[in-house]
Amino acid sequence: MATISSISLSARANILAKLKKEVVGADYSKLPPEPDYIYPDLTHQEQLAQFITHLENNHAQVIKTDLFNMAHVVTEQLKQRDIDSLLYGKNSQYSGHIEAIDSSITLSDFDFSIDKDNSAAKTRLFYQTPAGITGSRCSIAATGSIVLWPTPQEPRTLSLVPPVHFVIVDAKQLYSDFATLIKEQKWQQNLPTNAILISGPSKTADIQQTLAYGAHGPKELIVLLLNS
């Protein structure tokens, strides 16, 4: 007798096989023409202002800083919230600068897994981690979105679970719109298991159709904007 898991795996295999069959020999030179509408041709500074405005309208906090002062900024923001610990990814893009944070803040490396039945790790992440910090790959001016590219050092849960999420954004990696981003970075050739686009703290309108922030995931998004 087949188990539920074996049936699910079989169904998944059938779906993947059908998709692979459909794309064999596909001619991508016959794609439909690009739409007539294009985003306004803005200067970098205008795009940056647009990006910041969208984020702030979505209840994110944007702080312009640099790598030299970033650790101090994070320290002050944590102290304002009476938070004395921060989860980060060791050996990640900005870990060396994050480790310069004040000694009054306890830095914890995300060196554990919440897979399977690791209840202790889940408790640590969901109930004992008030804040986390990650880098980002790039950002989008037209929507005020930040693109996260999860890695083993900075898994997606580091940005999706802690109530306060600090994200480091390099203004030099700002794109006018999503289509331009995909085209210039050639996502079709180098797409990770998952990419995350965030534009503010978590929000929902499920309850009585009233928009509420912080209902699930980060209640606060603090953007550390470099090279602005």
C-alpha positions in Angstrom: 0.0 0.0 0.0 1.4 3.4 -1.0 2.0 5.9 1.7 1.0 9.6 1.5 4.6 10.6 1.1 5.3 8.2 -1.7 2.2 9.4 -3.5 3.3 13.0 -3.1 6.7 12.3 -4.5 5.2 10.4 -7.4 2.9 13.3 -8.2 5.8 15.8 -8.0 7.9 13.6 -10.3 5.1 13.5 -12.8 4.6 17.3 -12.8 8.4 17.9 -13.2 8.5 15.5 -16.1 5.6 17.2 -17.8 7.2 20.6 -17.4 10.6 19.4 -18.7 8.9 17.9 -21.7 7.1 21.1 -22.5 10.2 23.3 -22.6 12.3 20.9 -24.7 13.2 22.7 -28.0 11.5 25.9 -26.9 12.4 28.9 -29.1 12.9 31.9 -26.8 13.7 34.1 -29.8 9.9 34.3 -30.4 9.0 35.9 -27.1 6.3 38.6 -27.3 7.6 42.2 -27.7 8.3 44.2 -24.6 5.3 46.4 -23.5 5.3 50.0 -24.6 5.2 51.3 -21.1 8.5 51.9 -19.4 9.4 53.5 -16.1 10.4 57.1 -16.1 14.1 57.8 -16.9 15.3 58.9 -13.5 18.8 59.8 -12.4 20.4 57.7 -9.7 19.7 60.2 -7.0 16.0 60.4 -8.1 15.8 56.6 -8.0 17.3 56.6 -4.6 14.8 59.1 -3.3 12.0 57.0 -4.9 13.4 53.9 -3.2 13.5 55.6 0.2 10.1 57.1 -0.1 8.5 53.7 -0.9 10.2 52.1 2.0 9.2 54.8 4.5 5.6 54.7 3.2 5.6 51.0 4.0 6.7 51.7 7.6 10.4 50.8 7.2 13.1 52.9 8.8 15.9 54.0 6.5 19.2 55.1 8.0 22.0 56.4 5.8 25.4 55.3 7.1 28.7 53.8 6.0 30.7 50.7 6.8 32.8 52.6 9.4 29.8 53.9 11.4 27.4 51.0 10.7 28.2 49.0 13.9 27.6 52.1 16.0 24.3 52.8 14.3 23.1 49.2 15.0 24.3 49.4 18.6 22.3 52.6 19.2 19.2 51.2 17.5 19.3 48.1 19.6 19.8 50.0 22.8 16.8 52.2 22.0 14.7 49.1 21.9 16.3 47.5 25.0 17.7 44.7 22.9 21.0 43.2 24.0 21.5 40.5 21.5 21.8 40.2 17.7 21.8 37.1 15.4 24.0 37.3 12.3 25.8 35.1 9.8 29.4 34.6 10.4 31.7 34.7 7.4 29.0 36.5 5.4 29.5 39.6 3.3 29.4 42.2 6.1 30.2 40.0 9.1 33.6 41.7 9.8 31.9 45.0 10.1 29.0 43.6 12.2 31.5 42.1 14.6 32.7 45.6 15.4 29.4 46.2 17.3 29.6 47.3 21.0 30.5 44.7 23.5 27.3 45.4 25.4 25.5 43.6 22.6 25.8 39.8 22.4 26.4 38.6 18.9 25.2 35.1 18.1 26.2 33.2 14.9 23.4 31.5 13.0 25.3 28.2 13.2 22.3 25.9 13.9 19.6 24.3 11.9 15.8 24.2 12.6 15.2 21.3 10.2 13.4 18.2 11.3 12.7 18.0 15.1 15.3 20.3 16.4 13.0 21.9 19.0 15.8 23.6 21.0 17.0 25.4 17.8 13.4 26.4 17.0 12.9 27.7 20.5 16.1 29.7 20.2 15.2 31.3 16.9 11.5 31.9 17.4 11.5 32.9 21.1 15.0 33.9 22.1 16.1 36.0 19.1 14.8 39.6 19.2 16.8 40.9 16.3 18.7 39.7 13.2 20.9 41.3 10.6 21.5 40.4 7.0 23.1 41.8 3.9 21.3 42.1 0.6 22.0 41.5 -3.1 20.4 44.6 -4.6 17.3 46.8 -4.5 14.6 48.2 -6.8 13.7 51.9 -6.9 10.2 51.6 -8.6 8.8 49.5 -5.8 11.1 50.2 -2.8 12.0 46.5 -2.7 15.2 44.9 -1.3 16.4 41.6 -2.8 17.8 39.1 -0.4 19.8 36.2 -1.8 19.8 33.5 1.0 23.1 31.6 1.7 24.1 28.9 4.2 25.6 31.8 6.3 22.5 33.9 6.0 19.5 31.6 5.6 16.1 33.0 4.8 14.8 32.4 8.3 17.4 35.0 9.6 15.4 37.7 7.8 11.9 36.2 8.2 11.7 35.3 11.9 13.3 37.8 14.3 10.9 40.7 15.3 13.5 43.3 14.3 15.4 42.9 11.0 18.4 45.0 10.1 19.2 44.8 6.4 22.3 46.3 4.8 21.7 47.8 1.4 24.3 49.2 -1.0 22.9 52.1 -2.9 25.3 51.3 -5.8 23.3 48.1 -6.4 20.0 50.0 -7.0 18.0 49.1 -10.2 15.2 51.2 -11.7 12.7 48.3 -11.8 12.4 44.5 -11.5 12.6 43.8 -15.2 15.8 45.7 -15.6 17.3 43.9 -12.6 16.5 40.5 -14.0 17.9 41.4 -17.4 21.1 43.0 -16.2 21.9 40.3 -13.6 20.9 37.5 -15.9 18.8 35.7 -13.3 17.9 33.0 -15.7 21.5 31.8 -15.5 22.1 32.1 -11.8 18.9 31.8 -9.7 19.2 30.5 -6.1 16.9 28.1 -4.5 14.9 31.1 -3.4 15.2 34.8 -3.6 13.3 37.1 -1.2 11.9 40.6 -2.0 11.0 42.7 1.0 9.5 46.2 1.0 8.8 46.8 4.7 7.9 44.9 7.9 5.4 42.1 7.7 1.8 43.1 7.3 -1.6 41.4 6.9 -5.2 42.4 6.3 -6.7 39.0 7.1 -8.4 40.2 10.3 -11.5 42.2 9.4 -9.7 43.5 6.3 -7.8 45.9 8.5 -4.1 46.4 7.6 -1.9 45.5 10.5 1.9 45.5 10.7 4.0 43.0 12.5 1.3 40.3 12.5 3.9 37.7 11.4 7.6 37.9 10.8 9.5 41.1 11.5 7.6 43.8 13.2 10.4 46.3 12.2 12.6 46.7 9.2 15.6 48.9 9.6 17.5 49.6 6.4 21.1 50.5 6.7 21.8 52.3 3.5 25.4 52.5 2.3 27.0 54.7 -0.4 24.0 57.0 -0.5 
